[in-house]
Amino acid sequence: MTDTTLPDRLSSDPSSPFHDAALLERGIGIRFKGVEKTNVEEYCVSEGWIRVAVGNARDRKGNPLTIRLNGEVEAYLKDEG
C-alpha cells in the first residue's frame, strides 16, 4: 500500500487550484481507457475525464490548447509501479 493517496483531480497548470507541484515531481502515471497517456494536462478520476494538449497550438496567454476526453481514468505513482 502507498503512504500517499492520489487526489481525485490534479492539474499540471500552476495557476490551477488543483495543482500540486510536489506530487507532480514524484511522477504521476495516467491510464485512460487502459492506454498509458503521457500528454495529460489535467485529470479527474471520479468524473472520468482527462484534458490533453491539442498539437502545438497555444492560446493567447501561451498555454497549450486542450481537449477534454471522457472515459475510464486510472492514476498511479510511477515510482511505485
Biopython code that builds the backbone (N, CA, C, O; Angstrom):
import numpy as np
from Bio.PDB.StructureBuilder import StructureBuilder

atoms = [
    (1, "MET", "N", (0.836, -1.190, 0.000)),
    (1, "MET", "CA", (0.000, 0.000, 0.000)),
    (1, "MET", "C", (0.878, 1.248, 0.000)),
    (1, "MET", "O", (2.032, 1.220, 0.427)),
    (2, "THR", "N", (0.313, 2.316, -0.478)),
    (2, "THR", "CA", (1.057, 3.562, -0.549)),
    (2, "THR", "C", (0.776, 4.411, 0.673)),
    (2, "THR", "O", (-0.289, 4.302, 1.282)),
    (3, "ASP", "N", (1.728, 5.255, 1.032)),
    (3, "ASP", "CA", (1.503, 6.193, 2.124)),
    (3, "ASP", "C", (0.876, 7.482, 1.610)),
    (3, "ASP", "O", (0.400, 8.294, 2.403)),
    (4, "THR", "N", (0.868, 7.679, 0.299)),
    (4, "THR", "CA", (0.295, 8.859, -0.316)),
    (4, "THR", "C", (-0.874, 8.447, -1.199)),
    (4, "THR", "O", (-0.716, 7.659, -2.132)),
    (5, "THR", "N", (-2.041, 8.984, -0.896)),
    (5, "THR", "CA", (-3.179, 8.723, -1.763)),
    (5, "THR", "C", (-3.221, 9.817, -2.815)),
    (5, "THR", "O", (-2.984, 10.988, -2.518)),
    (6, "LEU", "N", (-3.516, 9.436, -4.015)),
    (6, "LEU", "CA", (-3.577, 10.405, -5.106)),
    (6, "LEU", "C", (-4.878, 11.187, -5.036)),
    (6, "LEU", "O", (-5.915, 10.636, -4.667)),
    (7, "PRO", "N", (-4.830, 12.464, -5.386)),
    (7, "PRO", "CA", (-6.053, 13.253, -5.374)),
    (7, "PRO", "C", (-6.986, 12.822, -6.502)),
    (7, "PRO", "O", (-6.550, 12.255, -7.503)),
    (8, "ASP", "N", (-8.269, 13.099, -6.325)),
    (8, "ASP", "CA", (-9.259, 12.779, -7.339)),
    (8, "ASP", "C", (-9.020, 13.602, -8.599)),
    (8, "ASP", "O", (-9.271, 13.139, -9.712)),
    (9, "ARG", "N", (-8.539, 14.815, -8.416)),
    (9, "ARG", "CA", (-8.309, 15.713, -9.548)),
    (9, "ARG", "C", (-6.948, 16.375, -9.399)),
    (9, "ARG", "O", (-6.582, 16.815, -8.309)),
    (10, "LEU", "N", (-6.195, 16.446, -10.500)),
    (10, "LEU", "CA", (-4.854, 17.030, -10.467)),
    (10, "LEU", "C", (-4.586, 17.739, -11.789)),
    (10, "LEU", "O", (-4.976, 17.258, -12.853)),
    (11, "SER", "N", (-3.918, 18.885, -11.711)),
    (11, "SER", "CA", (-3.608, 19.673, -12.896)),
    (11, "SER", "C", (-2.118, 20.006, -12.925)),
    (11, "SER", "O", (-1.492, 20.182, -11.880)),
    (12, "SER", "N", (-1.560, 20.088, -14.123)),
    (12, "SER", "CA", (-0.157, 20.480, -14.263)),
    (12, "SER", "C", (0.005, 21.993, -14.413)),
    (12, "SER", "O", (1.131, 22.488, -14.457)),
    (13, "ASP", "N", (-1.099, 22.730, -14.491)),
    (13, "ASP", "CA", (-1.081, 24.188, -14.625)),
    (13, "ASP", "C", (-0.885, 24.827, -13.248)),
    (13, "ASP", "O", (-1.724, 24.637, -12.368)),
    (14, "PRO", "N", (0.211, 25.588, -13.036)),
    (14, "PRO", "CA", (0.471, 26.184, -11.722)),
    (14, "PRO", "C", (-0.598, 27.169, -11.252)),
    (14, "PRO", "O", (-0.707, 27.406, -10.049)),
    (15, "SER", "N", (-1.377, 27.742, -12.141)),
    (15, "SER", "CA", (-2.413, 28.690, -11.727)),
    (15, "SER", "C", (-3.714, 28.001, -11.325)),
    (15, "SER", "O", (-4.648, 28.665, -10.876)),
    (16, "SER", "N", (-3.786, 26.701, -11.476)),
    (16, "SER", "CA", (-4.990, 25.944, -11.133)),
    (16, "SER", "C", (-5.042, 25.655, -9.633)),
    (16, "SER", "O", (-4.000, 25.433, -9.015)),
    (17, "PRO", "N", (-6.242, 25.654, -9.036)),
    (17, "PRO", "CA", (-6.342, 25.278, -7.618)),
    (17, "PRO", "C", (-6.080, 23.787, -7.381)),
    (17, "PRO", "O", (-5.919, 23.370, -6.235)),
    (18, "PHE", "N", (-6.037, 22.988, -8.433)),
    (18, "PHE", "CA", (-5.802, 21.550, -8.329)),
    (18, "PHE", "C", (-4.343, 21.175, -8.612)),
    (18, "PHE", "O", (-4.036, 20.000, -8.808)),
    (19, "HIS", "N", (-3.450, 22.158, -8.633)),
    (19, "HIS", "CA", (-2.024, 21.932, -8.903)),
    (19, "HIS", "C", (-1.309, 21.535, -7.613)),
    (19, "HIS", "O", (-1.520, 22.154, -6.570)),
    (20, "ASP", "N", (-0.462, 20.499, -7.682)),
    (20, "ASP", "CA", (0.353, 20.056, -6.546)),
    (20, "ASP", "C", (1.746, 19.730, -7.087)),
    (20, "ASP", "O", (1.987, 18.631, -7.587)),
    (21, "ALA", "N", (2.651, 20.694, -6.981)),
    (21, "ALA", "CA", (3.986, 20.560, -7.563)),
    (21, "ALA", "C", (4.769, 19.402, -6.958)),
    (21, "ALA", "O", (5.455, 18.680, -7.683)),
    (22, "ALA", "N", (4.681, 19.212, -5.657)),
    (22, "ALA", "CA", (5.437, 18.137, -5.004)),
    (22, "ALA", "C", (4.995, 16.770, -5.510)),
    (22, "ALA", "O", (5.826, 15.890, -5.735)),
    (23, "LEU", "N", (3.726, 16.594, -5.684)),
    (23, "LEU", "CA", (3.207, 15.320, -6.180)),
    (23, "LEU", "C", (3.575, 15.101, -7.646)),
    (23, "LEU", "O", (3.891, 13.979, -8.041)),
    (24, "LEU", "N", (3.537, 16.148, -8.446)),
    (24, "LEU", "CA", (3.903, 16.033, -9.856)),
    (24, "LEU", "C", (5.380, 15.687, -10.027)),
    (24, "LEU", "O", (5.744, 14.983, -10.969)),
    (25, "GLU", "N", (6.236, 16.176, -9.123)),
    (25, "GLU", "CA", (7.663, 15.860, -9.196)),
    (25, "GLU", "C", (7.931, 14.383, -8.933)),
    (25, "GLU", "O", (8.894, 13.823, -9.457)),
    (26, "ARG", "N", (7.093, 13.757, -8.132)),
    (26, "ARG", "CA", (7.251, 12.321, -7.858)),
    (26, "ARG", "C", (6.963, 11.486, -9.088)),
    (26, "ARG", "O", (7.512, 10.394, -9.240)),
    (27, "GLY", "N", (6.114, 11.983, -9.963)),
    (27, "GLY", "CA", (5.778, 11.281, -11.193)),
    (27, "GLY", "C", (4.431, 10.598, -11.106)),
    (27, "GLY", "O", (4.261, 9.635, -10.358)),
    (28, "ILE", "N", (3.479, 11.091, -11.865)),
    (28, "ILE", "CA", (2.130, 10.538, -11.909)),
    (28, "ILE", "C", (1.943, 9.878, -13.268)),
    (28, "ILE", "O", (2.268, 10.461, -14.303)),
    (29, "GLY", "N", (1.424, 8.673, -13.253)),
    (29, "GLY", "CA", (1.091, 7.973, -14.490)),
    (29, "GLY", "C", (-0.421, 7.953, -14.657)),
    (29, "GLY", "O", (-1.159, 7.849, -13.678)),
    (30, "ILE", "N", (-0.874, 8.052, -15.889)),
    (30, "ILE", "CA", (-2.306, 8.045, -16.191)),
    (30, "ILE", "C", (-2.596, 6.975, -17.224)),
    (30, "ILE", "O", (-1.955, 6.918, -18.273)),
    (31, "ARG", "N", (-3.561, 6.131, -16.921)),
    (31, "ARG", "CA", (-4.091, 5.187, -17.906)),
    (31, "ARG", "C", (-5.498, 5.650, -18.241)),
    (31, "ARG", "O", (-6.343, 5.791, -17.356)),
    (32, "PHE", "N", (-5.743, 5.883, -19.511)),
    (32, "PHE", "CA", (-7.050, 6.323, -19.987)),
    (32, "PHE", "C", (-7.598, 5.245, -20.915)),
    (32, "PHE", "O", (-7.030, 4.977, -21.974)),
    (33, "LYS", "N", (-8.694, 4.637, -20.514)),
    (33, "LYS", "CA", (-9.303, 3.522, -21.249)),
    (33, "LYS", "C", (-8.285, 2.397, -21.449)),
    (33, "LYS", "O", (-8.268, 1.743, -22.492)),
    (34, "GLY", "N", (-7.439, 2.181, -20.443)),
    (34, "GLY", "CA", (-6.463, 1.100, -20.481)),
    (34, "GLY", "C", (-5.178, 1.408, -21.230)),
    (34, "GLY", "O", (-4.311, 0.541, -21.330)),
    (35, "VAL", "N", (-5.028, 2.621, -21.761)),
    (35, "VAL", "CA", (-3.837, 3.001, -22.533)),
    (35, "VAL", "C", (-3.066, 4.074, -21.766)),
    (35, "VAL", "O", (-3.648, 5.043, -21.278)),
    (36, "GLU", "N", (-1.752, 3.887, -21.667)),
    (36, "GLU", "CA", (-0.883, 4.856, -20.995)),
    (36, "GLU", "C", (-0.849, 6.164, -21.783)),
    (36, "GLU", "O", (-0.592, 6.159, -22.986)),
    (37, "LYS", "N", (-1.108, 7.282, -21.106)),
    (37, "LYS", "CA", (-1.059, 8.605, -21.732)),
    (37, "LYS", "C", (0.057, 9.419, -21.099)),
    (37, "LYS", "O", (0.214, 9.423, -19.878)),
    (38, "THR", "N", (0.829, 10.106, -21.924)),
    (38, "THR", "CA", (1.937, 10.906, -21.417)),
    (38, "THR", "C", (1.725, 12.404, -21.595)),
    (38, "THR", "O", (2.535, 13.195, -21.110)),
    (39, "ASN", "N", (0.661, 12.813, -22.274)),
    (39, "ASN", "CA", (0.435, 14.227, -22.552)),
    (39, "ASN", "C", (-0.775, 14.788, -21.811)),
    (39, "ASN", "O", (-1.423, 15.710, -22.306)),
    (40, "VAL", "N", (-1.089, 14.252, -20.643)),
    (40, "VAL", "CA", (-2.262, 14.682, -19.882)),
    (40, "VAL", "C", (-1.939, 15.967, -19.117)),
    (40, "VAL", "O", (-0.956, 16.027, -18.378)),
    (41, "GLU", "N", (-2.768, 16.986, -19.299)),
    (41, "GLU", "CA", (-2.610, 18.261, -18.604)),
    (41, "GLU", "C", (-3.381, 18.273, -17.288)),
    (41, "GLU", "O", (-2.945, 18.896, -16.321)),
    (42, "GLU", "N", (-4.523, 17.590, -17.244)),
    (42, "GLU", "CA", (-5.374, 17.555, -16.054)),
    (42, "GLU", "C", (-6.230, 16.302, -16.116)),
    (42, "GLU", "O", (-6.562, 15.824, -17.200)),
    (43, "TYR", "N", (-6.588, 15.770, -14.954)),
    (43, "TYR", "CA", (-7.464, 14.603, -14.921)),
    (43, "TYR", "C", (-8.427, 14.693, -13.751)),
    (43, "TYR", "O", (-8.181, 15.416, -12.786)),
    (44, "CYS", "N", (-9.533, 13.950, -13.844)),
    (44, "CYS", "CA", (-10.492, 13.797, -12.753)),
    (44, "CYS", "C", (-10.977, 12.349, -12.790)),
    (44, "CYS", "O", (-11.639, 11.936, -13.742)),
    (45, "VAL", "N", (-10.645, 11.585, -11.756)),
    (45, "VAL", "CA", (-10.981, 10.163, -11.715)),
    (45, "VAL", "C", (-12.479, 9.961, -11.506)),
    (45, "VAL", "O", (-13.090, 9.153, -12.206)),
    (46, "SER", "N", (-13.088, 10.682, -10.552)),
    (46, "SER", "CA", (-14.499, 10.461, -10.218)),
    (46, "SER", "C", (-15.439, 10.840, -11.358)),
    (46, "SER", "O", (-16.465, 10.188, -11.555)),
    (47, "GLU", "N", (-15.100, 11.889, -12.110)),
    (47, "GLU", "CA", (-15.946, 12.309, -13.224)),
    (47, "GLU", "C", (-15.565, 11.593, -14.515)),
    (47, "GLU", "O", (-16.331, 11.625, -15.478)),
    (48, "GLY", "N", (-14.403, 10.949, -14.557)),
    (48, "GLY", "CA", (-13.982, 10.152, -15.705)),
    (48, "GLY", "C", (-13.604, 10.967, -16.930)),
    (48, "GLY", "O", (-14.146, 10.745, -18.013)),
    (49, "TRP", "N", (-12.670, 11.917, -16.769)),
    (49, "TRP", "CA", (-12.191, 12.678, -17.913)),
    (49, "TRP", "C", (-10.730, 13.080, -17.732)),
    (49, "TRP", "O", (-10.203, 13.129, -16.620)),
    (50, "ILE", "N", (-10.097, 13.366, -18.874)),
    (50, "ILE", "CA", (-8.747, 13.922, -18.898)),
    (50, "ILE", "C", (-8.734, 15.089, -19.874)),
    (50, "ILE", "O", (-9.577, 15.174, -20.766)),
    (51, "ARG", "N", (-7.775, 15.980, -19.699)),
    (51, "ARG", "CA", (-7.523, 17.064, -20.665)),
    (51, "ARG", "C", (-6.145, 16.819, -21.259)),
    (51, "ARG", "O", (-5.159, 16.668, -20.539)),
    (52, "VAL", "N", (-6.097, 16.784, -22.581)),
    (52, "VAL", "CA", (-4.827, 16.580, -23.281)),
    (52, "VAL", "C", (-4.579, 17.735, -24.235)),
    (52, "VAL", "O", (-5.516, 18.345, -24.750)),
    (53, "ALA", "N", (-3.302, 18.029, -24.464)),
    (53, "ALA", "CA", (-2.915, 19.099, -25.379)),
    (53, "ALA", "C", (-3.266, 18.712, -26.811)),
    (53, "ALA", "O", (-3.170, 17.549, -27.201)),
    (54, "VAL", "N", (-3.677, 19.719, -27.585)),
    (54, "VAL", "CA", (-4.025, 19.517, -28.992)),
    (54, "VAL", "C", (-2.887, 20.058, -29.839)),
    (54, "VAL", "O", (-2.802, 21.262, -30.083)),
    (55, "GLY", "N", (-2.024, 19.178, -30.279)),
    (55, "GLY", "CA", (-0.899, 19.597, -31.124)),
    (55, "GLY", "C", (-0.005, 20.596, -30.428)),
    (55, "GLY", "O", (0.214, 20.517, -29.219)),
    (56, "ASN", "N", (0.516, 21.547, -31.205)),
    (56, "ASN", "CA", (1.386, 22.590, -30.663)),
    (56, "ASN", "C", (0.669, 23.920, -30.532)),
    (56, "ASN", "O", (1.311, 24.942, -30.291)),
    (57, "ALA", "N", (-0.648, 23.930, -30.687)),
    (57, "ALA", "CA", (-1.423, 25.167, -30.629)),
    (57, "ALA", "C", (-1.390, 25.763, -29.225)),
    (57, "ALA", "O", (-1.405, 25.039, -28.229)),
    (58, "ARG", "N", (-1.346, 27.076, -29.161)),
    (58, "ARG", "CA", (-1.318, 27.807, -27.886)),
    (58, "ARG", "C", (-2.423, 28.857, -27.881)),
    (58, "ARG", "O", (-2.812, 29.369, -28.930)),
    (59, "ASP", "N", (-2.928, 29.174, -26.676)),
    (59, "ASP", "CA", (-3.893, 30.254, -26.564)),
    (59, "ASP", "C", (-3.140, 31.580, -26.458)),
    (59, "ASP", "O", (-1.912, 31.601, -26.535)),
    (60, "ARG", "N", (-3.857, 32.673, -26.284)),
    (60, "ARG", "CA", (-3.202, 33.985, -26.296)),
    (60, "ARG", "C", (-2.328, 34.238, -25.069)),
    (60, "ARG", "O", (-1.527, 35.173, -25.062)),
    (61, "LYS", "N", (-2.478, 33.408, -24.025)),
    (61, "LYS", "CA", (-1.638, 33.533, -22.838)),
    (61, "LYS", "C", (-0.438, 32.592, -22.880)),
    (61, "LYS", "O", (0.367, 32.571, -21.949)),
    (62, "GLY", "N", (-0.315, 31.815, -23.951)),
    (62, "GLY", "CA", (0.817, 30.913, -24.106)),
    (62, "GLY", "C", (0.598, 29.520, -23.562)),
    (62, "GLY", "O", (1.511, 28.694, -23.582)),
    (63, "ASN", "N", (-0.614, 29.245, -23.072)),
    (63, "ASN", "CA", (-0.931, 27.915, -22.556)),
    (63, "ASN", "C", (-1.358, 27.003, -23.696)),
    (63, "ASN", "O", (-1.946, 27.469, -24.671)),
    (64, "PRO", "N", (-1.068, 25.707, -23.585)),
    (64, "PRO", "CA", (-1.488, 24.790, -24.658)),
    (64, "PRO", "C", (-3.013, 24.673, -24.729)),
    (64, "PRO", "O", (-3.698, 24.651, -23.707)),
    (65, "LEU", "N", (-3.523, 24.597, -25.955)),
    (65, "LEU", "CA", (-4.953, 24.348, -26.130)),
    (65, "LEU", "C", (-5.216, 22.893, -25.777)),
    (65, "LEU", "O", (-4.437, 22.010, -26.137)),
    (66, "THR", "N", (-6.307, 22.646, -25.077)),
    (66, "THR", "CA", (-6.605, 21.289, -24.624)),
    (66, "THR", "C", (-7.997, 20.862, -25.072)),
    (66, "THR", "O", (-8.850, 21.684, -25.410)),
    (67, "ILE", "N", (-8.195, 19.551, -25.061)),
    (67, "ILE", "CA", (-9.490, 18.967, -25.354)),
    (67, "ILE", "C", (-9.803, 17.987, -24.223)),
    (67, "ILE", "O", (-8.913, 17.313, -23.704)),
    (68, "ARG", "N", (-11.071, 17.922, -23.856)),
    (68, "ARG", "CA", (-11.495, 17.026, -22.775)),
    (68, "ARG", "C", (-12.004, 15.721, -23.372)),
    (68, "ARG", "O", (-12.873, 15.721, -24.243)),
    (69, "LEU", "N", (-11.453, 14.612, -22.895)),
    (69, "LEU", "CA", (-11.868, 13.286, -23.340)),
    (69, "LEU", "C", (-12.501, 12.543, -22.170)),
    (69, "LEU", "O", (-11.966, 12.562, -21.062)),
    (70, "ASN", "N", (-13.635, 11.889, -22.407)),
    (70, "ASN", "CA", (-14.348, 11.158, -21.369)),
    (70, "ASN", "C", (-14.073, 9.666, -21.471)),
    (70, "ASN", "O", (-13.997, 9.114, -22.569)),
    (71, "GLY", "N", (-13.926, 9.023, -20.335)),
    (71, "GLY", "CA", (-13.690, 7.585, -20.284)),
    (71, "GLY", "C", (-13.127, 7.184, -18.935)),
    (71, "GLY", "O", (-13.048, 8.004, -18.021)),
    (72, "GLU", "N", (-12.738, 5.928, -18.808)),
    (72, "GLU", "CA", (-12.201, 5.409, -17.553)),
    (72, "GLU", "C", (-10.786, 5.931, -17.329)),
    (72, "GLU", "O", (-9.925, 5.806, -18.200)),
    (73, "VAL", "N", (-10.551, 6.516, -16.154)),
    (73, "VAL", "CA", (-9.259, 7.109, -15.811)),
    (73, "VAL", "C", (-8.675, 6.389, -14.598)),
    (73, "VAL", "O", (-9.363, 6.173, -13.600)),
    (74, "GLU", "N", (-7.407, 6.025, -14.697)),
    (74, "GLU", "CA", (-6.691, 5.410, -13.570)),
    (74, "GLU", "C", (-5.381, 6.168, -13.378)),
    (74, "GLU", "O", (-4.573, 6.273, -14.301)),
    (75, "ALA", "N", (-5.180, 6.696, -12.169)),
    (75, "ALA", "CA", (-3.956, 7.426, -11.850)),
    (75, "ALA", "C", (-3.117, 6.594, -10.884)),
    (75, "ALA", "O", (-3.661, 5.905, -10.021)),
    (76, "TYR", "N", (-1.787, 6.657, -11.030)),
    (76, "TYR", "CA", (-0.882, 5.917, -10.157)),
    (76, "TYR", "C", (0.454, 6.647, -10.068)),
    (76, "TYR", "O", (0.789, 7.459, -10.931)),
    (77, "LEU", "N", (1.200, 6.354, -9.030)),
    (77, "LEU", "CA", (2.536, 6.901, -8.880)),
    (77, "LEU", "C", (3.514, 6.059, -9.675)),
    (77, "LEU", "O", (3.528, 4.837, -9.532)),
    (78, "LYS", "N", (4.326, 6.678, -10.504)),
    (78, "LYS", "CA", (5.278, 5.939, -11.336)),
    (78, "LYS", "C", (6.382, 5.286, -10.536)),
    (78, "LYS", "O", (6.841, 4.202, -10.896)),
    (79, "ASP", "N", (6.823, 5.918, -9.454)),
    (79, "ASP", "CA", (7.934, 5.363, -8.683)),
    (79, "ASP", "C", (7.537, 4.126, -7.873)),
    (79, "ASP", "O", (8.405, 3.434, -7.341)),
    (80, "GLU", "N", (6.244, 3.844, -7.775)),
    (80, "GLU", "CA", (5.805, 2.654, -7.039)),
    (80, "GLU", "C", (5.317, 1.549, -7.957)),
    (80, "GLU", "O", (4.921, 0.479, -7.493)),
    (81, "GLY", "N", (5.343, 1.804, -9.253)),
    (81, "GLY", "CA", (4.951, 0.785, -10.222)),
    (81, "GLY", "C", (3.490, 0.741, -10.345)),
    (81, "GLY", "O", (2.960, -0.058, -11.118)),
]
sb = StructureBuilder()
sb.init_structure("model")
sb.init_model(0)
sb.init_chain("A")
sb.init_seg("    ")
for serial, (resi, resn, name, xyz) in enumerate(atoms, 1):
    if name == "N":
        sb.init_residue(resn, " ", resi, " ")
    sb.init_atom(name, np.array(xyz, "f"), 0.0, 1.0, " ", f" {name:<3s}", serial, name[0])
structure = sb.get_structure()
